Amino acid sequence: MTFGHEQLQKQGARQRKEWLVEIKPTVATAKEQNQTALEPEQLTHYEQRYRAILQTGAAEEQQDTPPATGRRGPQKQKKSKNLLDRWEQ
């Protein structure tokens, strides 16, 4: 994600990184309190934000098509697209 944000200037990667930094202390606090899950309103908030971030990343990837190589067959996906695909699973 750092590479995607710093080198490729992908805003979706920056948002995913910020999301992880934001949710980590919340999860750590829940673990310290022996909770097995976040509170429903916290979970809903983070899930909605997660989906919005994935939509931003997908829109960025659709705008940024790989250049034609003159080779036959399907074109390779970019690394940032592969990372986004893994996050969507």
Contacts in CASP RR format, 6 or more apart in sequence:
PFRMAT RR
TARGET T0000
AUTHOR 0000-0000-0000
METHOD contacts of the structure
MODEL  1
MTFGHEQLQKQGARQRKEWLVEIKPTVATAKEQNQTALEPEQLTHYEQRY
RAILQTGAAEEQQDTPPATGRRGPQKQKKSKNLLDRWEQ
1 13 0 8 1.000
1 14 0 8 1.000
1 16 0 8 1.000
1 17 0 8 1.000
1 20 0 8 1.000
1 83 0 8 1.000
2 13 0 8 1.000
2 17 0 8 1.000
3 13 0 8 1.000
3 79 0 8 1.000
4 10 0 8 1.000
4 13 0 8 1.000
4 79 0 8 1.000
4 80 0 8 1.000
4 83 0 8 1.000
5 11 0 8 1.000
5 12 0 8 1.000
5 13 0 8 1.000
5 14 0 8 1.000
5 17 0 8 1.000
8 80 0 8 1.000
10 57 0 8 1.000
10 60 0 8 1.000
10 80 0 8 1.000
11 56 0 8 1.000
11 57 0 8 1.000
11 60 0 8 1.000
12 53 0 8 1.000
12 56 0 8 1.000
12 57 0 8 1.000
12 60 0 8 1.000
13 57 0 8 1.000
13 80 0 8 1.000
13 83 0 8 1.000
15 53 0 8 1.000
15 56 0 8 1.000
15 57 0 8 1.000
16 53 0 8 1.000
16 87 0 8 1.000
19 46 0 8 1.000
19 49 0 8 1.000
19 50 0 8 1.000
19 53 0 8 1.000
23 46 0 8 1.000
26 38 0 8 1.000
26 42 0 8 1.000
26 46 0 8 1.000
27 38 0 8 1.000
30 37 0 8 1.000
30 38 0 8 1.000
37 43 0 8 1.000
38 46 0 8 1.000
54 84 0 8 1.000
54 87 0 8 1.000
54 88 0 8 1.000
57 84 0 8 1.000
58 84 0 8 1.000
58 88 0 8 1.000
61 78 0 8 1.000
61 80 0 8 1.000
61 81 0 8 1.000
61 84 0 8 1.000
64 78 0 8 1.000
66 75 0 8 1.000
66 76 0 8 1.000
66 77 0 8 1.000
66 78 0 8 1.000
68 75 0 8 1.000
69 75 0 8 1.000
77 85 0 8 1.000
END
